[in-house]
Amino acid sequence: MISSEQEFIRQIEQHKGIIFKISKMYMTEKEDRDDLFQEITYQLWKAFPGFRGESEFSTWLYRIALNTAIIFLKSEKRRNFIANEDFSNQIIVQEDYDYRKEERLGAMYNAIHLLNPIDKAFIFYYLEDFSGKQIAEQMGISEVNARVKMNRAKNKLKDILSQIKINQH
């Protein structure tokens, strides 16, 4: 028989990529991302006894992780710990490394960091291929409202990316 602690660890190990992506979307500095990752894991551990399996574990995790990230971001802003990070200065040595792809990815994350916390959540769900219905369930709004807010968030992101592109030329 698997203990609840073992089950929690197994589930977190299986879904740690989600936590990492959310941490990266909400925090620019590595130390802050690490802190957020740890805070999300802690909040999941605290809430785990209440997980009844009525939804997928990943669905439950998304909701807690995004709520934790939004709260964490607000507390970080109050403490003025957030600094802008220039992703283009990061160099990773690897033979088949695609610098253009990394540059585009860096630009996208820089643009995402400029969105408000709710728009970041919509973009995250979009990047994770959630349907409009799934997003509505996660956000606790109607499907029509979710689609409208998703389109607005995507348009904001496109506008920011086009401004970044204009400023780079």
Rosetta constraint file for C-alpha pairs under 8 A:
AtomPair CA 2 CA 6 HARMONIC 6.16 0.50
AtomPair CA 2 CA 7 HARMONIC 6.43 0.50
AtomPair CA 3 CA 7 HARMONIC 6.23 0.50
AtomPair CA 4 CA 8 HARMONIC 6.03 0.50
AtomPair CA 5 CA 9 HARMONIC 6.23 0.50
AtomPair CA 6 CA 10 HARMONIC 6.11 0.50
AtomPair CA 7 CA 11 HARMONIC 6.13 0.50
AtomPair CA 8 CA 12 HARMONIC 6.10 0.50
AtomPair CA 8 CA 45 HARMONIC 7.38 0.50
AtomPair CA 8 CA 48 HARMONIC 7.31 0.50
AtomPair CA 9 CA 13 HARMONIC 6.00 0.50
AtomPair CA 10 CA 14 HARMONIC 6.17 0.50
AtomPair CA 11 CA 15 HARMONIC 6.16 0.50
AtomPair CA 11 CA 57 HARMONIC 7.65 0.50
AtomPair CA 12 CA 16 HARMONIC 5.46 0.50
AtomPair CA 12 CA 41 HARMONIC 7.82 0.50
AtomPair CA 15 CA 19 HARMONIC 7.07 0.50
AtomPair CA 15 CA 58 HARMONIC 7.07 0.50
AtomPair CA 16 CA 20 HARMONIC 6.15 0.50
AtomPair CA 17 CA 21 HARMONIC 6.15 0.50
AtomPair CA 18 CA 22 HARMONIC 6.26 0.50
AtomPair CA 18 CA 62 HARMONIC 7.62 0.50
AtomPair CA 19 CA 23 HARMONIC 6.10 0.50
AtomPair CA 19 CA 37 HARMONIC 6.22 0.50
AtomPair CA 19 CA 40 HARMONIC 7.25 0.50
AtomPair CA 19 CA 65 HARMONIC 6.76 0.50
AtomPair CA 20 CA 24 HARMONIC 6.15 0.50
AtomPair CA 20 CA 33 HARMONIC 7.92 0.50
AtomPair CA 20 CA 37 HARMONIC 6.49 0.50
AtomPair CA 21 CA 25 HARMONIC 6.14 0.50
AtomPair CA 22 CA 26 HARMONIC 6.27 0.50
AtomPair CA 22 CA 65 HARMONIC 7.31 0.50
AtomPair CA 22 CA 66 HARMONIC 6.97 0.50
AtomPair CA 22 CA 69 HARMONIC 7.30 0.50
AtomPair CA 22 CA 124 HARMONIC 7.40 0.50
AtomPair CA 23 CA 27 HARMONIC 5.90 0.50
AtomPair CA 23 CA 33 HARMONIC 5.03 0.50
AtomPair CA 23 CA 34 HARMONIC 7.52 0.50
AtomPair CA 23 CA 36 HARMONIC 5.83 0.50
AtomPair CA 23 CA 37 HARMONIC 5.81 0.50
AtomPair CA 23 CA 69 HARMONIC 7.13 0.50
AtomPair CA 24 CA 28 HARMONIC 6.65 0.50
AtomPair CA 24 CA 33 HARMONIC 5.97 0.50
AtomPair CA 24 CA 109 HARMONIC 7.96 0.50
AtomPair CA 25 CA 109 HARMONIC 6.59 0.50
AtomPair CA 25 CA 112 HARMONIC 6.64 0.50
AtomPair CA 25 CA 113 HARMONIC 6.50 0.50
AtomPair CA 25 CA 120 HARMONIC 7.15 0.50
AtomPair CA 25 CA 124 HARMONIC 7.86 0.50
AtomPair CA 26 CA 33 HARMONIC 7.72 0.50
AtomPair CA 26 CA 69 HARMONIC 6.57 0.50
AtomPair CA 26 CA 70 HARMONIC 7.79 0.50
AtomPair CA 26 CA 73 HARMONIC 6.80 0.50
AtomPair CA 26 CA 113 HARMONIC 6.47 0.50
AtomPair CA 26 CA 117 HARMONIC 7.61 0.50
AtomPair CA 26 CA 120 HARMONIC 7.62 0.50
AtomPair CA 27 CA 32 HARMONIC 5.89 0.50
AtomPair CA 27 CA 33 HARMONIC 5.28 0.50
AtomPair CA 27 CA 36 HARMONIC 7.76 0.50
AtomPair CA 27 CA 73 HARMONIC 7.52 0.50
AtomPair CA 27 CA 82 HARMONIC 7.49 0.50
AtomPair CA 27 CA 113 HARMONIC 7.52 0.50
AtomPair CA 28 CA 32 HARMONIC 7.13 0.50
AtomPair CA 28 CA 33 HARMONIC 6.99 0.50
AtomPair CA 28 CA 82 HARMONIC 7.17 0.50
AtomPair CA 28 CA 83 HARMONIC 6.95 0.50
AtomPair CA 28 CA 84 HARMONIC 6.30 0.50
AtomPair CA 28 CA 85 HARMONIC 5.77 0.50
AtomPair CA 28 CA 113 HARMONIC 7.40 0.50
AtomPair CA 29 CA 33 HARMONIC 6.19 0.50
AtomPair CA 29 CA 82 HARMONIC 7.34 0.50
AtomPair CA 29 CA 83 HARMONIC 7.01 0.50
AtomPair CA 29 CA 84 HARMONIC 7.63 0.50
AtomPair CA 29 CA 85 HARMONIC 6.46 0.50
AtomPair CA 30 CA 34 HARMONIC 6.09 0.50
AtomPair CA 31 CA 35 HARMONIC 6.13 0.50
AtomPair CA 32 CA 36 HARMONIC 6.06 0.50
AtomPair CA 33 CA 37 HARMONIC 6.01 0.50
AtomPair CA 34 CA 38 HARMONIC 6.19 0.50
AtomPair CA 35 CA 39 HARMONIC 6.11 0.50
AtomPair CA 36 CA 40 HARMONIC 6.01 0.50
AtomPair CA 36 CA 69 HARMONIC 6.79 0.50
AtomPair CA 36 CA 72 HARMONIC 6.98 0.50
AtomPair CA 37 CA 41 HARMONIC 6.23 0.50
AtomPair CA 38 CA 42 HARMONIC 6.10 0.50
AtomPair CA 39 CA 43 HARMONIC 6.11 0.50
AtomPair CA 39 CA 68 HARMONIC 7.45 0.50
AtomPair CA 40 CA 44 HARMONIC 6.09 0.50
AtomPair CA 40 CA 64 HARMONIC 7.48 0.50
AtomPair CA 40 CA 65 HARMONIC 5.47 0.50
AtomPair CA 40 CA 68 HARMONIC 6.01 0.50
AtomPair CA 40 CA 69 HARMONIC 7.31 0.50
AtomPair CA 41 CA 45 HARMONIC 6.14 0.50
AtomPair CA 42 CA 46 HARMONIC 6.25 0.50
AtomPair CA 43 CA 47 HARMONIC 6.16 0.50
AtomPair CA 43 CA 64 HARMONIC 7.38 0.50
AtomPair CA 43 CA 68 HARMONIC 7.40 0.50
AtomPair CA 44 CA 48 HARMONIC 5.74 0.50
AtomPair CA 44 CA 61 HARMONIC 7.12 0.50
AtomPair CA 44 CA 64 HARMONIC 6.78 0.50
AtomPair CA 44 CA 65 HARMONIC 7.63 0.50
AtomPair CA 45 CA 49 HARMONIC 7.83 0.50
AtomPair CA 47 CA 51 HARMONIC 6.87 0.50
AtomPair CA 51 CA 60 HARMONIC 7.76 0.50
AtomPair CA 53 CA 57 HARMONIC 6.87 0.50
AtomPair CA 55 CA 59 HARMONIC 6.47 0.50
AtomPair CA 55 CA 60 HARMONIC 6.71 0.50
AtomPair CA 56 CA 60 HARMONIC 6.49 0.50
AtomPair CA 57 CA 61 HARMONIC 6.02 0.50
AtomPair CA 58 CA 62 HARMONIC 6.03 0.50
AtomPair CA 59 CA 63 HARMONIC 6.51 0.50
AtomPair CA 59 CA 138 HARMONIC 7.47 0.50
AtomPair CA 60 CA 64 HARMONIC 6.48 0.50
AtomPair CA 61 CA 65 HARMONIC 5.82 0.50
AtomPair CA 62 CA 66 HARMONIC 5.95 0.50
AtomPair CA 62 CA 138 HARMONIC 7.84 0.50
AtomPair CA 63 CA 67 HARMONIC 6.15 0.50
AtomPair CA 63 CA 138 HARMONIC 6.24 0.50
AtomPair CA 63 CA 139 HARMONIC 7.92 0.50
AtomPair CA 64 CA 68 HARMONIC 5.97 0.50
AtomPair CA 65 CA 69 HARMONIC 6.07 0.50
AtomPair CA 66 CA 70 HARMONIC 6.19 0.50
AtomPair CA 66 CA 121 HARMONIC 6.72 0.50
AtomPair CA 67 CA 71 HARMONIC 6.28 0.50
AtomPair CA 68 CA 72 HARMONIC 5.88 0.50
AtomPair CA 69 CA 73 HARMONIC 5.90 0.50
AtomPair CA 70 CA 74 HARMONIC 6.31 0.50
AtomPair CA 70 CA 117 HARMONIC 5.87 0.50
AtomPair CA 70 CA 118 HARMONIC 7.85 0.50
AtomPair CA 71 CA 75 HARMONIC 6.32 0.50
AtomPair CA 72 CA 76 HARMONIC 6.07 0.50
AtomPair CA 73 CA 77 HARMONIC 6.12 0.50
AtomPair CA 73 CA 117 HARMONIC 7.94 0.50
AtomPair CA 74 CA 78 HARMONIC 6.39 0.50
AtomPair CA 75 CA 79 HARMONIC 6.46 0.50
AtomPair CA 76 CA 80 HARMONIC 6.07 0.50
AtomPair CA 76 CA 81 HARMONIC 5.69 0.50
AtomPair CA 76 CA 82 HARMONIC 6.58 0.50
AtomPair CA 77 CA 81 HARMONIC 6.45 0.50
AtomPair CA 77 CA 82 HARMONIC 6.41 0.50
AtomPair CA 86 CA 90 HARMONIC 7.69 0.50
AtomPair CA 86 CA 110 HARMONIC 7.94 0.50
AtomPair CA 87 CA 103 HARMONIC 7.59 0.50
AtomPair CA 87 CA 106 HARMONIC 5.20 0.50
AtomPair CA 87 CA 107 HARMONIC 7.62 0.50
AtomPair CA 87 CA 110 HARMONIC 7.72 0.50
AtomPair CA 88 CA 102 HARMONIC 7.90 0.50
AtomPair CA 88 CA 103 HARMONIC 5.98 0.50
AtomPair CA 88 CA 106 HARMONIC 6.46 0.50
AtomPair CA 92 CA 97 HARMONIC 7.79 0.50
AtomPair CA 93 CA 97 HARMONIC 7.36 0.50
AtomPair CA 98 CA 102 HARMONIC 6.31 0.50
AtomPair CA 99 CA 103 HARMONIC 5.99 0.50
AtomPair CA 100 CA 104 HARMONIC 6.18 0.50
AtomPair CA 101 CA 105 HARMONIC 6.06 0.50
AtomPair CA 102 CA 106 HARMONIC 5.93 0.50
AtomPair CA 103 CA 107 HARMONIC 6.15 0.50
AtomPair CA 104 CA 108 HARMONIC 6.16 0.50
AtomPair CA 105 CA 109 HARMONIC 6.23 0.50
AtomPair CA 106 CA 110 HARMONIC 6.07 0.50
AtomPair CA 107 CA 111 HARMONIC 6.12 0.50
AtomPair CA 107 CA 161 HARMONIC 7.23 0.50
AtomPair CA 107 CA 164 HARMONIC 7.61 0.50
AtomPair CA 108 CA 112 HARMONIC 6.10 0.50
AtomPair CA 108 CA 161 HARMONIC 6.92 0.50
AtomPair CA 109 CA 113 HARMONIC 6.12 0.50
AtomPair CA 110 CA 114 HARMONIC 6.80 0.50
AtomPair CA 111 CA 115 HARMONIC 7.05 0.50
AtomPair CA 111 CA 157 HARMONIC 6.37 0.50
AtomPair CA 111 CA 160 HARMONIC 5.78 0.50
AtomPair CA 111 CA 161 HARMONIC 6.01 0.50
AtomPair CA 111 CA 164 HARMONIC 7.86 0.50
AtomPair CA 112 CA 120 HARMONIC 6.38 0.50
AtomPair CA 112 CA 157 HARMONIC 6.65 0.50
AtomPair CA 113 CA 120 HARMONIC 7.75 0.50
AtomPair CA 114 CA 160 HARMONIC 7.89 0.50
AtomPair CA 115 CA 119 HARMONIC 5.94 0.50
AtomPair CA 115 CA 120 HARMONIC 5.96 0.50
AtomPair CA 115 CA 156 HARMONIC 7.60 0.50
AtomPair CA 115 CA 157 HARMONIC 7.32 0.50
AtomPair CA 116 CA 120 HARMONIC 6.25 0.50
AtomPair CA 117 CA 121 HARMONIC 6.42 0.50
AtomPair CA 118 CA 122 HARMONIC 6.53 0.50
AtomPair CA 119 CA 123 HARMONIC 6.20 0.50
AtomPair CA 119 CA 149 HARMONIC 7.78 0.50
AtomPair CA 119 CA 150 HARMONIC 7.63 0.50
AtomPair CA 119 CA 153 HARMONIC 5.14 0.50
AtomPair CA 120 CA 124 HARMONIC 6.03 0.50
AtomPair CA 120 CA 153 HARMONIC 7.68 0.50
AtomPair CA 121 CA 125 HARMONIC 6.27 0.50
AtomPair CA 122 CA 126 HARMONIC 6.16 0.50
AtomPair CA 122 CA 135 HARMONIC 7.61 0.50
AtomPair CA 122 CA 149 HARMONIC 7.50 0.50
AtomPair CA 122 CA 150 HARMONIC 5.63 0.50
AtomPair CA 122 CA 153 HARMONIC 6.67 0.50
AtomPair CA 123 CA 127 HARMONIC 6.06 0.50
AtomPair CA 123 CA 150 HARMONIC 7.14 0.50
AtomPair CA 123 CA 153 HARMONIC 6.63 0.50
AtomPair CA 123 CA 154 HARMONIC 6.77 0.50
AtomPair CA 124 CA 128 HARMONIC 6.16 0.50
AtomPair CA 125 CA 129 HARMONIC 6.31 0.50
AtomPair CA 125 CA 130 HARMONIC 5.36 0.50
AtomPair CA 125 CA 135 HARMONIC 6.67 0.50
AtomPair CA 126 CA 130 HARMONIC 5.80 0.50
AtomPair CA 126 CA 131 HARMONIC 7.92 0.50
AtomPair CA 126 CA 150 HARMONIC 7.67 0.50
AtomPair CA 130 CA 134 HARMONIC 5.83 0.50
AtomPair CA 130 CA 135 HARMONIC 6.18 0.50
AtomPair CA 131 CA 135 HARMONIC 6.19 0.50
AtomPair CA 132 CA 136 HARMONIC 6.09 0.50
AtomPair CA 132 CA 143 HARMONIC 5.78 0.50
AtomPair CA 132 CA 144 HARMONIC 7.90 0.50
AtomPair CA 132 CA 146 HARMONIC 6.26 0.50
AtomPair CA 132 CA 147 HARMONIC 5.85 0.50
AtomPair CA 133 CA 137 HARMONIC 6.28 0.50
AtomPair CA 133 CA 143 HARMONIC 5.36 0.50
AtomPair CA 133 CA 146 HARMONIC 7.91 0.50
AtomPair CA 134 CA 138 HARMONIC 6.18 0.50
AtomPair CA 135 CA 139 HARMONIC 6.02 0.50
AtomPair CA 135 CA 143 HARMONIC 7.52 0.50
AtomPair CA 135 CA 146 HARMONIC 6.38 0.50
AtomPair CA 136 CA 140 HARMONIC 5.67 0.50
AtomPair CA 136 CA 141 HARMONIC 4.98 0.50
AtomPair CA 136 CA 142 HARMONIC 5.49 0.50
AtomPair CA 136 CA 143 HARMONIC 4.93 0.50
AtomPair CA 136 CA 145 HARMONIC 7.61 0.50
AtomPair CA 136 CA 146 HARMONIC 5.24 0.50
AtomPair CA 137 CA 141 HARMONIC 6.68 0.50
AtomPair CA 137 CA 142 HARMONIC 7.80 0.50
AtomPair CA 137 CA 143 HARMONIC 7.93 0.50
AtomPair CA 139 CA 146 HARMONIC 7.80 0.50
AtomPair CA 141 CA 145 HARMONIC 6.38 0.50
AtomPair CA 141 CA 146 HARMONIC 6.41 0.50
AtomPair CA 142 CA 146 HARMONIC 6.12 0.50
AtomPair CA 143 CA 147 HARMONIC 6.21 0.50
AtomPair CA 144 CA 148 HARMONIC 6.27 0.50
AtomPair CA 145 CA 149 HARMONIC 6.08 0.50
AtomPair CA 146 CA 150 HARMONIC 5.92 0.50
AtomPair CA 147 CA 151 HARMONIC 6.14 0.50
AtomPair CA 148 CA 152 HARMONIC 6.27 0.50
AtomPair CA 149 CA 153 HARMONIC 6.10 0.50
AtomPair CA 150 CA 154 HARMONIC 6.13 0.50
AtomPair CA 151 CA 155 HARMONIC 6.07 0.50
AtomPair CA 152 CA 156 HARMONIC 6.15 0.50
AtomPair CA 153 CA 157 HARMONIC 6.19 0.50
AtomPair CA 154 CA 158 HARMONIC 6.13 0.50
AtomPair CA 155 CA 159 HARMONIC 6.10 0.50
AtomPair CA 156 CA 160 HARMONIC 6.20 0.50
AtomPair CA 157 CA 161 HARMONIC 6.09 0.50
AtomPair CA 158 CA 162 HARMONIC 6.07 0.50
AtomPair CA 159 CA 163 HARMONIC 6.20 0.50
AtomPair CA 160 CA 164 HARMONIC 6.19 0.50
AtomPair CA 161 CA 165 HARMONIC 6.16 0.50
AtomPair CA 162 CA 166 HARMONIC 6.13 0.50
AtomPair CA 163 CA 167 HARMONIC 6.10 0.50
AtomPair CA 164 CA 168 HARMONIC 6.19 0.50
AtomPair CA 165 CA 169 HARMONIC 6.67 0.50
